[in-house]
Amino acid sequence: MYPLPVTSDREGYHGSNHFKYWASGLRDMHRLLQCANSYGVEVNVFLDIGCASGRVLRHFAINSHVQRVMGCDINSRHVDWIMTHLPKNIEAFQNTSIPTLQVEDSSVDLVSCFSVFTHVENFDSAWIMEIKRVLRPGGIAWITFLSERHWIGIKDGMPRYRNWYGHPEFAARRREGQRQFNRLVFRQRSDRSYSSIVFYNTEFLRCRWGRILDVLEVRPTFSAAQDVLVMQKTRSP
């Protein structure tokens, strides 16, 4: 009933394999809802930050009992596509790189950020503060990130790092074999608003973001591509 975006509008998710793209969104919806359920959180309001063209949103709108489904992205083309082609019960809006969201305080039960903080070179803690603001007490944040596991595991020719092998700083760090770091940021010249790749040390994140939201767990085997940090806004006493 609802079309799939063309390959160039998928932010790299599964290339031209239409079924894998569709199925990955359904899988991630179930993972998010199962995670929230495991911590006793009933999801009535869901927000997907960096939603692209609705890979996950489409399934929340069609296949879940969530009452309010919201998504935002820095790319206005994605937002326009969602508003044109996906169910009318999705609210989609464009955000900027500045940590501010047009969402009410303490109104969201579940926030997801798929491959967002892998590109956030500035204001990462401010973004976590903004996520805390919109979460209701007890609400869950699901944030994927590139960890030290991924940095150590990079091998020449890995497709997801193809654009970075020629980057002088990236290549130099790889030659040094540096394994101890808190945060590694590599930037490229680009017209895109997200032209960086960022790696985090997991314990650094536990300390840095754990001052803002309670860290519930780290899932280091979420996927071959990224790990996931599950956090929660402290429940009201």
Phi and psi restraints in degrees (value plus and minus 20) as a CYANA .aco file:
   2 TYR   PHI    -126.4   -86.4
   2 TYR   PSI     111.4   151.4
   3 PRO   PHI     -91.2   -51.2
   3 PRO   PSI     143.1   183.1
   4 LEU   PHI    -117.8   -77.8
   4 LEU   PSI     126.8   166.8
   5 PRO   PHI     -89.7   -49.7
   5 PRO   PSI     134.8   174.8
   6 VAL   PHI     -86.8   -46.8
   6 VAL   PSI     141.4   181.4
   7 THR   PHI     -74.3   -34.3
   7 THR   PSI     -59.7   -19.7
   8 SER   PHI     -88.0   -48.0
   8 SER   PSI     -34.4     5.6
   9 ASP   PHI    -123.2   -83.2
   9 ASP   PSI      -2.3    37.7
  10 ARG   PHI    -126.5   -86.5
  10 ARG   PSI     -14.4    25.6
  11 GLU   PHI      32.9    72.9
  11 GLU   PSI      14.2    54.2
  12 GLY   PHI      67.0   107.0
  12 GLY   PSI     -23.2    16.8
  13 TYR   PHI     -91.1   -51.1
  13 TYR   PSI      87.1   127.1
  14 HIS   PHI      43.2    83.2
  14 HIS   PSI       0.6    40.6
  15 GLY   PHI      32.1    72.1
  15 GLY   PSI    -148.0  -108.0
  16 SER   PHI    -116.8   -76.8
  16 SER   PSI     -10.0    30.0
  17 ASN   PHI    -102.0   -62.0
  17 ASN   PSI      77.9   117.9
  18 HIS   PHI     -82.9   -42.9
  18 HIS   PSI     -63.4   -23.4
  19 PHE   PHI     -85.5   -45.5
  19 PHE   PSI     -64.1   -24.1
  20 LYS   PHI     -82.8   -42.8
  20 LYS   PSI     -58.4   -18.4
  21 TYR   PHI     -81.2   -41.2
  21 TYR   PSI     -70.7   -30.7
  22 TRP   PHI     -82.0   -42.0
  22 TRP   PSI     -66.4   -26.4
  23 ALA   PHI     -88.0   -48.0
  23 ALA   PSI     -52.6   -12.6
  24 SER   PHI     -85.4   -45.4
  24 SER   PSI     -55.4   -15.4
  25 GLY   PHI     -87.2   -47.2
  25 GLY   PSI     -60.8   -20.8
  26 LEU   PHI     -84.6   -44.6
  26 LEU   PSI     -63.9   -23.9
  27 ARG   PHI     -79.3   -39.3
  27 ARG   PSI     -65.5   -25.5
  28 ASP   PHI     -90.7   -50.7
  28 ASP   PSI     -51.4   -11.4
  29 MET   PHI     -80.1   -40.1
  29 MET   PSI     -67.3   -27.3
  30 HIS   PHI     -84.5   -44.5
  30 HIS   PSI     -58.6   -18.6
  31 ARG   PHI     -81.8   -41.8
  31 ARG   PSI     -63.1   -23.1
  32 LEU   PHI     -84.0   -44.0
  32 LEU   PSI     -66.8   -26.8
  33 LEU   PHI     -87.8   -47.8
  33 LEU   PSI     -57.3   -17.3
  34 GLN   PHI     -85.9   -45.9
  34 GLN   PSI     -58.8   -18.8
  35 CYS   PHI     -83.1   -43.1
  35 CYS   PSI     -69.3   -29.3
  36 ALA   PHI     -79.6   -39.6
  36 ALA   PSI     -63.7   -23.7
  37 ASN   PHI     -82.2   -42.2
  37 ASN   PSI     -57.0   -17.0
  38 SER   PHI     -85.8   -45.8
  38 SER   PSI     -40.6    -0.6
  39 TYR   PHI    -127.0   -87.0
  39 TYR   PSI      -4.6    35.4
  40 GLY   PHI      51.2    91.2
  40 GLY   PSI       8.4    48.4
  41 VAL   PHI    -125.2   -85.2
  41 VAL   PSI      99.4   139.4
  42 GLU   PHI    -105.2   -65.2
  42 GLU   PSI     105.4   145.4
  43 VAL   PHI    -117.0   -77.0
  43 VAL   PSI      87.6   127.6
  44 ASN   PHI    -125.5   -85.5
  44 ASN   PSI     -47.7    -7.7
  45 VAL   PHI    -149.4  -109.4
  45 VAL   PSI     106.6   146.6
  46 PHE   PHI    -144.6  -104.6
  46 PHE   PSI     117.7   157.7
  47 LEU   PHI    -149.6  -109.6
  47 LEU   PSI     105.5   145.5
  48 ASP   PHI    -128.3   -88.3
  48 ASP   PSI      88.4   128.4
  49 ILE   PHI    -106.6   -66.6
  49 ILE   PSI     109.2   149.2
  50 GLY   PHI      55.3    95.3
  50 GLY   PSI      25.9    65.9
  51 CYS   PHI     -94.2   -54.2
  51 CYS   PSI     -29.9    10.1
  52 ALA   PHI      32.6    72.6
  52 ALA   PSI    -154.1  -114.1
  53 SER   PHI    -116.3   -76.3
  53 SER   PSI       9.5    49.5
  54 GLY   PHI      67.7   107.7
  54 GLY   PSI       7.7    47.7
  55 ARG   PHI     -72.1   -32.1
  55 ARG   PSI     -64.7   -24.7
  56 VAL   PHI    -114.5   -74.5
  56 VAL   PSI     -57.8   -17.8
  57 LEU   PHI     -75.6   -35.6
  57 LEU   PSI     -61.5   -21.5
  58 ARG   PHI     -76.9   -36.9
  58 ARG   PSI     -57.2   -17.2
  59 HIS   PHI     -96.8   -56.8
  59 HIS   PSI     -57.1   -17.1
  60 PHE   PHI     -81.7   -41.7
  60 PHE   PSI     -57.7   -17.7
  61 ALA   PHI     -91.4   -51.4
  61 ALA   PSI     -50.5   -10.5
  62 ILE   PHI    -122.7   -82.7
  62 ILE   PSI     -58.5   -18.5
  63 ASN   PHI    -133.2   -93.2
  63 ASN   PSI     -10.0    30.0
  64 SER   PHI    -148.0  -108.0
  64 SER   PSI     149.1   189.1
  65 HIS   PHI    -117.1   -77.1
  65 HIS   PSI      -7.7    32.3
  66 VAL   PHI     -82.9   -42.9
  66 VAL   PSI     110.6   150.6
  67 GLN   PHI     -98.6   -58.6
  67 GLN   PSI     -54.0   -14.0
  68 ARG   PHI    -150.9  -110.9
  68 ARG   PSI     102.7   142.7
  69 VAL   PHI    -138.4   -98.4
  69 VAL   PSI      99.6   139.6
  70 MET   PHI    -147.2  -107.2
  70 MET   PSI     129.4   169.4
  71 GLY   PHI    -166.6  -126.6
  71 GLY   PSI     129.8   169.8
  72 CYS   PHI    -160.5  -120.5
  72 CYS   PSI     133.9   173.9
  73 ASP   PHI    -172.8  -132.8
  73 ASP   PSI     131.7   171.7
  74 ILE   PHI     -94.7   -54.7
  74 ILE   PSI     -37.3     2.7
  75 ASN   PHI    -115.7   -75.7
  75 ASN   PSI      90.4   130.4
  76 SER   PHI     -83.5   -43.5
  76 SER   PSI     -48.0    -8.0
  77 ARG   PHI     -81.9   -41.9
  77 ARG   PSI     -59.2   -19.2
  78 HIS   PHI     -85.8   -45.8
  78 HIS   PSI     -63.9   -23.9
  79 VAL   PHI     -81.2   -41.2
  79 VAL   PSI     -63.8   -23.8
  80 ASP   PHI     -81.6   -41.6
  80 ASP   PSI     -59.3   -19.3
  81 TRP   PHI     -84.8   -44.8
  81 TRP   PSI     -64.7   -24.7
  82 ILE   PHI     -79.7   -39.7
  82 ILE   PSI     -66.8   -26.8
  83 MET   PHI     -87.9   -47.9
  83 MET   PSI     -41.7    -1.7
  84 THR   PHI    -109.0   -69.0
  84 THR   PSI     -57.1   -17.1
  85 HIS   PHI    -134.9   -94.9
  85 HIS   PSI     -41.2    -1.2
  86 LEU   PHI    -120.5   -80.5
  86 LEU   PSI     149.6   189.6
  87 PRO   PHI     -72.7   -32.7
  87 PRO   PSI     129.0   169.0
  88 LYS   PHI     -93.7   -53.7
  88 LYS   PSI     -30.5     9.5
  89 ASN   PHI    -105.6   -65.6
  89 ASN   PSI     -12.5    27.5
  90 ILE   PHI    -114.9   -74.9
  90 ILE   PSI     110.0   150.0
  91 GLU   PHI    -121.1   -81.1
  91 GLU   PSI      97.7   137.7
  92 ALA   PHI    -144.3  -104.3
  92 ALA   PSI     120.1   160.1
  93 PHE   PHI    -168.4  -128.4
  93 PHE   PSI     137.5   177.5
  94 GLN   PHI    -107.6   -67.6
  94 GLN   PSI     114.6   154.6
  95 ASN   PHI    -130.9   -90.9
  95 ASN   PSI     156.0   196.0
  96 THR   PHI    -137.0   -97.0
  96 THR   PSI    -197.5  -157.5
  97 SER   PHI     -98.1   -58.1
  97 SER   PSI     -29.8    10.2
  98 ILE   PHI    -100.5   -60.5
  98 ILE   PSI     113.2   153.2
  99 PRO   PHI     -89.5   -49.5
  99 PRO   PSI      61.1   101.1
 100 THR   PHI    -170.8  -130.8
 100 THR   PSI     116.8   156.8
 101 LEU   PHI    -148.0  -108.0
 101 LEU   PSI     119.5   159.5
 102 GLN   PHI    -102.9   -62.9
 102 GLN   PSI      43.6    83.6
 103 VAL   PHI    -156.3  -116.3
 103 VAL   PSI     122.5   162.5
 104 GLU   PHI     -86.8   -46.8
 104 GLU   PSI     133.2   173.2
 105 ASP   PHI     -80.2   -40.2
 105 ASP   PSI     121.8   161.8
 106 SER   PHI      28.6    68.6
 106 SER   PSI      25.5    65.5
 107 SER   PHI    -139.2   -99.2
 107 SER   PSI     -27.2    12.8
 108 VAL   PHI    -135.6   -95.6
 108 VAL   PSI     116.2   156.2
 109 ASP   PHI    -108.1   -68.1
 109 ASP   PSI     -53.8   -13.8
 110 LEU   PHI    -163.8  -123.8
 110 LEU   PSI     106.1   146.1
 111 VAL   PHI    -137.7   -97.7
 111 VAL   PSI     114.1   154.1
 112 SER   PHI    -140.8  -100.8
 112 SER   PSI     125.9   165.9
 113 CYS   PHI    -156.4  -116.4
 113 CYS   PSI      75.4   115.4
 114 PHE   PHI    -111.2   -71.2
 114 PHE   PSI      98.7   138.7
 115 SER   PHI      32.7    72.7
 115 SER   PSI      24.2    64.2
 116 VAL   PHI    -122.8   -82.8
 116 VAL   PSI     -74.2   -34.2
 117 PHE   PHI     -92.3   -52.3
 117 PHE   PSI     -26.3    13.7
 118 THR   PHI     -91.2   -51.2
 118 THR   PSI     -31.3     8.7
 119 HIS   PHI    -143.5  -103.5
 119 HIS   PSI     -22.5    17.5
 120 VAL   PHI    -104.9   -64.9
 120 VAL   PSI      82.3   122.3
 121 GLU   PHI    -109.9   -69.9
 121 GLU   PSI     -41.3    -1.3
 122 ASN   PHI    -151.6  -111.6
 122 ASN   PSI     136.0   176.0
 123 PHE   PHI      46.0    86.0
 123 PHE   PSI       5.0    45.0
 124 ASP   PHI     -80.9   -40.9
 124 ASP   PSI     -64.3   -24.3
 125 SER   PHI     -86.9   -46.9
 125 SER   PSI     -55.7   -15.7
 126 ALA   PHI     -84.7   -44.7
 126 ALA   PSI     -55.9   -15.9
 127 TRP   PHI     -86.3   -46.3
 127 TRP   PSI     -58.3   -18.3
 128 ILE   PHI     -85.4   -45.4
 128 ILE   PSI     -57.3   -17.3
 129 MET   PHI     -82.3   -42.3
 129 MET   PSI     -59.3   -19.3
 130 GLU   PHI     -88.1   -48.1
 130 GLU   PSI     -58.2   -18.2
 131 ILE   PHI     -83.2   -43.2
 131 ILE   PSI     -61.6   -21.6
 132 LYS   PHI     -80.0   -40.0
 132 LYS   PSI     -61.1   -21.1
 133 ARG   PHI     -78.7   -38.7
 133 ARG   PSI     -64.7   -24.7
 134 VAL   PHI    -101.5   -61.5
 134 VAL   PSI     -41.1    -1.1
 135 LEU   PHI     -92.0   -52.0
 135 LEU   PSI     122.0   162.0
 136 ARG   PHI     -97.9   -57.9
 136 ARG   PSI     139.3   179.3
 137 PRO   PHI     -75.6   -35.6
 137 PRO   PSI     107.3   147.3
 138 GLY   PHI      73.4   113.4
 138 GLY   PSI     -30.8     9.2
 139 GLY   PHI     -86.6   -46.6
 139 GLY   PSI     137.2   177.2
 140 ILE   PHI    -131.3   -91.3
 140 ILE   PSI     119.7   159.7
 141 ALA   PHI    -136.8   -96.8
 141 ALA   PSI     112.2   152.2
 142 TRP   PHI    -138.4   -98.4
 142 TRP   PSI      88.4   128.4
 143 ILE   PHI    -145.7  -105.7
 143 ILE   PSI     101.2   141.2
 144 THR   PHI    -109.4   -69.4
 144 THR   PSI     130.9   170.9
 145 PHE   PHI    -175.1  -135.1
 145 PHE   PSI     141.3   181.3
 146 LEU   PHI    -111.5   -71.5
 146 LEU   PSI     100.9   140.9
 147 SER   PHI    -123.1   -83.1
 147 SER   PSI    -199.9  -159.9
 148 GLU   PHI     -79.7   -39.7
 148 GLU   PSI     -47.6    -7.6
 149 ARG   PHI     -81.0   -41.0
 149 ARG   PSI     -61.0   -21.0
 150 HIS   PHI     -94.0   -54.0
 150 HIS   PSI     -58.9   -18.9
 151 TRP   PHI     -81.6   -41.6
 151 TRP   PSI     -65.5   -25.5
 152 ILE   PHI     -86.6   -46.6
 152 ILE   PSI     -53.5   -13.5
 153 GLY   PHI    -106.3   -66.3
 153 GLY   PSI     -18.6    21.4
 154 ILE   PHI     -84.5   -44.5
 154 ILE   PSI     111.1   151.1
 155 LYS   PHI    -144.7  -104.7
 155 LYS   PSI     127.6   167.6
 156 ASP   PHI     -74.4   -34.4
 156 ASP   PSI     114.6   154.6
 157 GLY   PHI      72.2   112.2
 157 GLY   PSI     -23.6    16.4
 158 MET   PHI     -84.8   -44.8
 158 MET   PSI     103.3   143.3
 159 PRO   PHI     -75.4   -35.4
 159 PRO   PSI     -59.8   -19.8
 160 ARG   PHI     -90.1   -50.1
 160 ARG   PSI     -32.8     7.2
 161 TYR   PHI    -131.5   -91.5
 161 TYR   PSI      -8.3    31.7
 162 ARG   PHI     -75.5   -35.5
 162 ARG   PSI     -61.1   -21.1
 163 ASN   PHI     -94.2   -54.2
 163 ASN   PSI     -26.5    13.5
 164 TRP   PHI    -129.2   -89.2
 164 TRP   PSI     -32.6     7.4
 165 TYR   PHI     -80.5   -40.5
 165 TYR   PSI     -52.1   -12.1
 166 GLY   PHI    -105.7   -65.7
 166 GLY   PSI     -23.9    16.1
 167 HIS   PHI     -90.4   -50.4
 167 HIS   PSI     103.9   143.9
 168 PRO   PHI     -79.8   -39.8
 168 PRO   PSI     -62.5   -22.5
 169 GLU   PHI     -90.2   -50.2
 169 GLU   PSI     -59.8   -19.8
 170 PHE   PHI     -81.6   -41.6
 170 PHE   PSI     -68.9   -28.9
 171 ALA   PHI     -83.0   -43.0
 171 ALA   PSI     -60.5   -20.5
 172 ALA   PHI     -84.9   -44.9
 172 ALA   PSI     -63.2   -23.2
 173 ARG   PHI     -81.9   -41.9
 173 ARG   PSI     -59.4   -19.4
 174 ARG   PHI     -85.9   -45.9
 174 ARG   PSI     -60.3   -20.3
 175 ARG   PHI     -85.0   -45.0
 175 ARG   PSI     -55.7   -15.7
 176 GLU   PHI     -88.5   -48.5
 176 GLU   PSI     -43.3    -3.3
 177 GLY   PHI      48.4    88.4
 177 GLY   PSI       7.1    47.1
 178 GLN   PHI     -86.5   -46.5
 178 GLN   PSI     108.1   148.1
 179 ARG   PHI    -134.9   -94.9
 179 ARG   PSI     -41.0    -1.0
 180 GLN   PHI    -117.6   -77.6
 180 GLN   PSI      98.2   138.2
 181 PHE   PHI    -181.4  -141.4
 181 PHE   PSI     140.3   180.3
 182 ASN   PHI    -115.2   -75.2
 182 ASN   PSI     -66.2   -26.2
 183 ARG   PHI    -174.3  -134.3
 183 ARG   PSI     108.3   148.3
 184 LEU   PHI    -136.1   -96.1
 184 LEU   PSI     107.5   147.5
 185 VAL   PHI    -143.6  -103.6
 185 VAL   PSI     107.9   147.9
 186 PHE   PHI    -142.7  -102.7
 186 PHE   PSI     111.5   151.5
 187 ARG   PHI    -136.6   -96.6
 187 ARG   PSI     128.1   168.1
 188 GLN   PHI    -144.1  -104.1
 188 GLN   PSI     134.0   174.0
 189 ARG   PHI     -94.9   -54.9
 189 ARG   PSI     103.7   143.7
 190 SER   PHI    -182.2  -142.2
 190 SER   PSI     135.1   175.1
 191 ASP   PHI    -102.0   -62.0
 191 ASP   PSI     -31.0     9.0
 192 ARG   PHI     -92.9   -52.9
 192 ARG   PSI     132.2   172.2
 193 SER   PHI     -97.4   -57.4
 193 SER   PSI     -34.1     5.9
 194 TYR   PHI    -147.5  -107.5
 194 TYR   PSI      63.7   103.7
 195 SER   PHI    -134.7   -94.7
 195 SER   PSI       9.2    49.2
 196 SER   PHI    -143.3  -103.3
 196 SER   PSI     140.6   180.6
 197 ILE   PHI    -147.9  -107.9
 197 ILE   PSI     114.6   154.6
 198 VAL   PHI    -148.6  -108.6
 198 VAL   PSI     112.2   152.2
 199 PHE   PHI    -133.4   -93.4
 199 PHE   PSI     122.2   162.2
 200 TYR   PHI    -143.7  -103.7
 200 TYR   PSI     125.9   165.9
 201 ASN   PHI    -100.1   -60.1
 201 ASN   PSI     111.3   151.3
 202 THR   PHI     -80.9   -40.9
 202 THR   PSI     -64.8   -24.8
 203 GLU   PHI     -87.3   -47.3
 203 GLU   PSI     -51.9   -11.9
 204 PHE   PHI     -81.3   -41.3
 204 PHE   PSI     -62.7   -22.7
 205 LEU   PHI     -86.4   -46.4
 205 LEU   PSI     -60.7   -20.7
 206 ARG   PHI     -75.3   -35.3
 206 ARG   PSI     -61.5   -21.5
 207 CYS   PHI     -95.8   -55.8
 207 CYS   PSI     -66.8   -26.8
 208 ARG   PHI     -90.2   -50.2
 208 ARG   PSI     -76.4   -36.4
 209 TRP   PHI    -101.1   -61.1
 209 TRP   PSI     -43.3    -3.3
 210 GLY   PHI     -88.0   -48.0
 210 GLY   PSI     -32.8     7.2
 211 ARG   PHI     -95.1   -55.1
 211 ARG   PSI     -37.2     2.8
 212 ILE   PHI    -125.6   -85.6
 212 ILE   PSI     -67.6   -27.6
 213 LEU   PHI    -144.9  -104.9
 213 LEU   PSI     132.5   172.5
 214 ASP   PHI     -93.6   -53.6
 214 ASP   PSI     106.7   146.7
 215 VAL   PHI    -102.3   -62.3
 215 VAL   PSI      97.2   137.2
 216 LEU   PHI    -108.5   -68.5
 216 LEU   PSI     -63.0   -23.0
 217 GLU   PHI    -187.7  -147.7
 217 GLU   PSI     140.7   180.7
 218 VAL   PHI    -139.2   -99.2
 218 VAL   PSI     109.7   149.7
 219 ARG   PHI    -127.1   -87.1
 219 ARG   PSI      74.5   114.5
 220 PRO   PHI     -95.4   -55.4
 220 PRO   PSI     -29.5    10.5
 221 THR   PHI    -136.3   -96.3
 221 THR   PSI       6.5    46.5
 222 PHE   PHI     -76.0   -36.0
 222 PHE   PSI     -64.4   -24.4
 223 SER   PHI    -180.7  -140.7
 223 SER   PSI     147.8   187.8
 224 ALA   PHI     -86.6   -46.6
 224 ALA   PSI     -42.6    -2.6
 225 ALA   PHI    -106.6   -66.6
 225 ALA   PSI     -59.9   -19.9
 226 GLN   PHI    -169.3  -129.3
 226 GLN   PSI     139.8   179.8
 227 ASP   PHI    -115.9   -75.9
 227 ASP   PSI     152.3   192.3
 228 VAL   PHI    -152.0  -112.0
 228 VAL   PSI     117.2   157.2
 229 LEU   PHI    -127.9   -87.9
 229 LEU   PSI     103.9   143.9
 230 VAL   PHI    -124.7   -84.7
 230 VAL   PSI     102.6   142.6
 231 MET   PHI    -149.6  -109.6
 231 MET   PSI     141.8   181.8
 232 GLN   PHI    -159.5  -119.5
 232 GLN   PSI     120.4   160.4
 233 LYS   PHI     -97.6   -57.6
 233 LYS   PSI     110.1   150.1
 234 THR   PHI     -71.4   -31.4
 234 THR   PSI     111.2   151.2
 235 ARG   PHI     -88.8   -48.8
 235 ARG   PSI     131.9   171.9
 236 SER   PHI     -86.5   -46.5
 236 SER   PSI     123.9   163.9
